[in-house]
Amino acid sequence: MRRLLRMESLENRALLSGGSLASYRLASAVQGDAPAATVQPLVAEQPAQIGSVVVHQAAADSLFSTGLAAELPRQPEPELSSLNAPLRVDLPLAEPSSVDSPDSPDSRIWWRHFFLASTDTRWDWVAQTQWYVPAENLLSYSMSSDLANPTAVADQTLWNIEASSAGIITGMAVTRLSSDPIPTQKTMTGYISPGGQIRIEFTKTGEPAISGVGQMRYRDHAWQMEMQMASSADQILSHWAYMVQATANTVPPEPLDPPPGSSLSEDWRWLKETRWAFVDRGLFGTESEVGLFEITSFKSGYFWGTGTAYGSQPLNVFGSVTPEGNLLLLFSVNGADAISRTGYILDGVGGATMSFRSYDGSSGIGSARLIGG
């Protein structure tokens, strides 16, 4: 049974100009001149560019063999209004540009001025905490840069958040995959907005940065970080998971093959064998070009498939969807390196739609509409 999301969740989503035009043109291309319901792309916040922390590799290795935390900060109880709130964005966002002025909303530095000036202390308690991937979320997928042949891989990632002040967080992340027993360490720098939206950059000298986006969720009587990410290297790794705070003497589950999958996103299993028409201003360079793709596989919130772009060029698509409908999408046209998008899916009375925009790399904005649904 397809999942119907409450349309009032749109009230908590920020709008980005241009989304309604893209949706209208897509609907016109698929359905003639019938007007489309306005579904706006999710606005993803930009990272604050601040300092980093250094932790020795020996300390990273020990996290996999010993308890994570002996004493923990106490998690605050959530406000009643935030218990089941949809993903929300607290400020509007324009596409980043080279404008280097705190007065310009088109500038990454504008966001840096805002967050460094913030006095919100709601998430300061995450300082000096550790987080891990529970067994049901170890499943991730590895694939080549053209998204061909996704392969299931178990991914255990540990976070040691050393500092958190006015939403800005810094720390260390250590990842171990079932395909590579040697842990890798990255510096993590990011922020949590007052409404709980998360943006983190993971960096290591000589390697491309990896961006993760997500939302604080109150689940099982505790705050968890619901995250989605995809690396941008020649070998892409895509992972969505709930990061859970370690309790005293927690030992994280080992990343073993075959990785278990989560049933939490199974409400979206109807996506398998569906066909979609989409527009993407960044991918196509225009809002009049329409691409097509079919989702051929779905497992535990991950989906992938093939299609065509520019009329006849082959297209590969890979994505993840959270229980609430947050999307992370990857597109590759004619074997080119994949581009990434973040957004959301709605399955309402007017039909299922996806709205998305770039969160990493070059700018882009787009939407997709279910064909025949």
C-alpha positions in Angstrom: 0.0 0.0 0.0 1.3 3.4 -1.0 2.0 5.8 1.9 -0.1 9.0 1.9 1.7 11.9 3.6 -0.2 14.6 5.3 -0.2 17.7 3.0 0.0 20.0 6.0 3.7 19.0 6.3 4.3 21.5 3.5 3.7 24.3 5.9 6.9 23.4 7.6 9.0 23.3 4.4 10.8 26.4 3.2 10.1 27.4 -0.4 12.7 28.1 -3.1 11.7 30.3 -6.0 11.7 28.5 -9.3 10.3 25.2 -8.0 6.7 25.9 -9.0 7.9 26.7 -12.6 9.8 23.5 -12.8 6.9 21.5 -11.5 4.5 23.2 -13.9 6.7 22.6 -16.9 7.2 18.9 -16.0 3.4 18.5 -15.6 2.8 20.2 -18.9 5.3 17.9 -20.7 3.8 14.8 -19.2 0.1 15.7 -19.1 -0.3 18.4 -21.7 -1.3 21.9 -20.4 -2.9 20.7 -17.1 -1.5 22.8 -14.2 0.6 21.0 -11.7 0.3 21.2 -7.9 3.1 23.4 -6.6 5.6 21.1 -4.8 8.7 23.0 -3.9 12.2 21.5 -3.6 13.7 21.0 -0.2 16.0 23.8 0.9 19.3 22.3 2.2 21.4 24.5 4.4 25.0 25.3 3.6 27.9 24.3 5.7 29.7 26.6 8.1 33.4 26.7 7.2 35.2 26.6 10.6 38.1 24.8 12.2 38.7 21.1 12.8 39.9 18.7 15.4 42.7 16.1 15.3 42.4 12.7 16.9 45.2 10.1 16.6 44.5 6.9 14.6 45.1 4.8 17.7 42.2 6.4 19.4 40.0 5.8 16.3 41.0 2.1 16.3 40.1 1.6 19.9 36.5 2.8 19.4 35.8 -0.5 17.6 37.1 -2.7 20.5 36.0 -0.9 23.7 33.0 0.6 25.2 32.3 4.1 23.8 31.1 6.1 26.8 31.3 5.7 30.5 29.4 8.9 31.4 26.9 10.6 29.1 25.3 14.0 29.0 21.6 13.8 29.7 19.4 14.2 26.6 16.8 16.9 27.0 13.2 16.0 26.6 11.7 17.3 23.3 9.0 19.9 23.1 5.6 18.2 22.3 5.4 20.0 19.0 8.6 18.4 17.8 7.9 14.7 18.5 6.6 13.8 15.0 7.4 17.0 13.1 8.4 16.7 9.4 11.8 17.9 8.2 11.8 21.6 8.5 14.1 24.4 7.4 14.4 27.5 9.5 15.7 30.0 6.9 15.4 30.5 3.2 18.3 29.7 1.0 19.5 31.0 -2.4 22.0 29.2 -4.5 25.6 29.7 -3.3 27.7 32.0 -5.3 31.1 33.8 -5.2 29.5 36.9 -3.5 31.5 37.4 -0.4 29.3 39.6 1.7 27.4 38.9 4.9 24.5 41.0 3.6 23.9 38.8 0.6 21.7 35.7 0.9 23.5 34.3 -2.2 26.7 33.8 -0.2 28.0 30.9 1.9 29.7 33.5 4.1 26.2 34.9 4.9 25.4 31.5 6.5 28.7 31.6 8.4 27.9 35.0 9.9 24.4 33.8 10.9 25.4 30.6 12.6 28.5 32.1 14.4 26.2 34.9 15.7 23.6 32.5 16.9 22.9 32.2 20.6 20.7 29.1 20.4 21.9 26.5 22.8 19.3 23.8 22.2 21.8 21.3 20.9 24.9 22.2 23.0 24.3 19.0 25.0 25.7 16.9 22.1 29.3 18.0 23.0 31.4 15.2 24.4 29.0 12.5 23.1 29.6 9.4 20.9 27.2 8.0 18.2 27.1 4.8 16.2 25.1 3.0 13.6 22.7 0.3 15.0 22.6 -3.1 13.4 19.4 -2.4 11.5 21.0 0.5 9.7 24.4 -1.0 8.7 23.3 -1.6 5.1 24.9 0.8 2.6 25.6 0.5 -1.1 28.9 0.8 -3.0 29.0 1.5 -6.8 31.1 3.0 -9.5 30.9 6.7 -10.3 28.3 6.0 -13.1 26.1 4.2 -10.5 26.4 0.9 -12.2 25.9 -2.4 -10.3 25.2 -1.2 -6.7 26.6 -3.7 -4.2 25.5 -4.1 -0.6 28.2 -3.2 2.0 28.0 -3.0 5.8 29.1 0.4 7.1 29.7 1.1 10.8 30.5 4.8 11.3 31.3 6.2 14.7 31.1 9.8 15.7 33.0 11.5 18.5 31.5 14.9 18.8 34.0 16.9 20.8 32.4 20.4 20.8 28.9 21.8 20.2 28.1 25.5 20.6 25.3 27.5 19.2 24.6 24.8 16.7 28.2 24.4 15.5 29.6 20.9 16.0 33.1 19.5 15.5 34.6 16.1 16.1 35.9 13.0 14.5 34.3 10.2 12.4 35.7 6.8 12.0 34.3 4.4 9.4 34.8 0.7 8.8 33.3 -1.3 6.0 32.7 -5.0 5.5 34.7 -4.7 2.3 37.7 -3.0 4.0 38.6 -3.9 7.6 40.9 -1.0 8.0 39.1 2.0 9.6 39.3 5.4 8.0 39.2 8.6 10.0 37.8 12.0 8.9 37.3 15.3 10.6 33.7 16.3 10.9 32.5 19.9 11.0 28.9 20.9 10.8 25.9 22.4 12.4 22.4 21.6 13.8 19.8 24.3 13.2 17.4 25.3 16.0 14.8 23.2 14.3 17.0 20.2 14.2 18.2 20.1 10.6 21.8 18.8 10.3 24.5 19.4 7.8 28.0 17.9 8.3 31.1 17.9 6.2 33.6 15.0 6.6 37.1 15.9 5.4 40.5 14.2 5.1 43.6 15.7 3.6 44.0 14.8 -0.1 40.4 13.4 -0.4 37.2 15.0 -1.6 34.9 16.2 1.2 31.8 14.2 1.9 28.6 16.0 2.9 25.9 14.4 5.1 22.4 15.9 5.6 19.8 14.9 8.1 17.4 15.8 10.9 17.2 15.3 14.7 14.4 12.8 15.4 13.0 11.8 18.7 12.7 8.0 18.6 12.6 5.3 21.2 12.6 7.9 24.0 15.9 9.5 22.8 17.2 11.9 20.2 18.7 10.3 17.1 20.4 11.8 14.1 18.7 10.6 10.9 21.4 11.0 8.2 21.8 10.5 4.4 25.1 10.8 2.5 26.9 9.8 -0.6 30.6 10.1 -1.3 31.9 11.7 -4.5 35.0 9.6 -5.2 35.5 7.2 -8.1 33.8 4.5 -5.9 30.6 5.9 -4.4 29.3 4.9 -1.1 25.7 5.8 -0.2 24.3 5.3 3.3 21.2 6.4 5.3 21.0 5.6 8.9 19.8 6.6 12.4 22.9 7.6 14.4 22.2 6.5 18.0 23.9 8.0 21.0 26.1 5.5 22.9 25.1 4.5 26.3 27.5 3.4 29.0 29.9 0.7 27.8 28.2 0.4 24.4 30.0 -1.8 21.9 28.9 -1.0 18.3 27.8 -3.9 16.1 30.4 -5.2 13.7 30.0 -4.4 10.0 29.6 -7.9 8.7 28.3 -9.3 5.4 25.6 -9.8 4.5 24.4 -6.5 6.2 21.0 -6.5 7.7 18.5 -4.0 6.3 16.0 -1.8 8.0 12.2 -2.3 7.7 11.6 1.4 8.7 11.4 2.6 5.1 9.5 -0.3 3.7 6.4 1.9 3.4 8.1 3.1 0.2 8.5 -0.4 -1.3 5.8 0.6 -3.8 8.5 2.6 -5.6 9.8 -0.6 -7.2 8.8 -0.9 -10.9 7.5 2.7 -11.0 8.3 5.1 -13.9 9.1 8.8 -13.5 9.5 11.9 -15.7 11.8 14.5 -14.3 13.4 17.9 -15.0 16.6 19.2 -13.6 17.9 22.6 -14.4 21.5 21.8 -13.3 21.7 18.5 -15.2 20.0 19.5 -18.4 20.8 23.2 -18.4 17.1 24.0 -19.1 13.7 23.4 -17.6 12.2 22.2 -20.9 14.2 19.0 -21.2 12.5 16.0 -19.7 14.2 12.8 -18.6 12.6 9.4 -17.8 13.6 6.7 -15.4 12.2 3.5 -14.0 13.0 2.2 -10.5 13.8 -1.4 -10.9 15.0 -2.4 -7.4 14.1 -1.4 -3.8 15.5 -2.6 -0.5 15.4 -1.1 3.0 14.9 2.5 1.8 17.4 2.3 -1.1 16.3 2.2 -4.7 17.9 2.3 -8.1 17.1 2.0 -11.8 17.7 3.1 -15.4 16.3 5.5 -17.9 17.1 8.0 -20.6 18.0 11.7 -20.8 18.3 14.0 -23.8 16.0 11.7 -25.7 18.2 8.7 -26.0 21.3 8.9 -23.7 21.4 6.2 -21.0 20.7 7.3 -17.4 21.4 5.6 -14.1 19.7 6.6 -10.9 20.3 5.6 -7.3 18.6 7.0 -4.2 17.7 6.6 -0.5 14.4 7.5 1.2 13.8 7.9 4.9 10.5 6.9 6.6 9.5 10.5 6.5 10.1 10.8 2.8 13.4 12.7 2.7 15.4 11.9 -0.4 19.0 11.7 -1.5 19.3 11.1 -5.2 22.2 10.4 -7.6 22.0 10.7 -11.4 24.5 9.7 -14.0 24.0 10.4 -17.7 25.8 8.4 -20.4 28.5 7.1 -18.0 29.5 10.5 -16.6 30.3 11.0 -12.9 27.1 11.1 -10.8 25.5 14.3 -9.6 23.8 14.5 -6.2 20.5 15.9 -5.1 18.5 16.1 -1.8 14.8 16.7 -1.4 11.6 14.9 -0.5 8.9 12.7 -1.9 5.1 13.3 -1.5 2.4 10.8 -2.3 -0.8 12.8 -2.2 -4.2 13.0 -3.9 -2.7 14.6 -7.0 -0.2 11.8 -7.5 3.4 11.1 -6.3 6.0 13.8 -6.8 9.7 14.3 -5.9 11.2 17.7 -5.4 15.0 18.1 -5.1 17.9 20.4 -5.4 21.7 20.2 -5.2 23.4 20.0 -1.8 26.9 19.4 -3.1 28.8 20.5 -6.1 27.3 22.6 -8.9 23.8 24.2 -8.4 20.7 22.5 -9.6 17.0 22.3 -9.0 14.4 19.8 -10.2 11.3 17.7 -9.7 9.9 14.3 -10.8 6.4 13.1 -11.3 5.1 9.5 -11.3 3.9 8.4 -14.7 0.7 6.3 -14.6 0.3 6.4 -10.8 
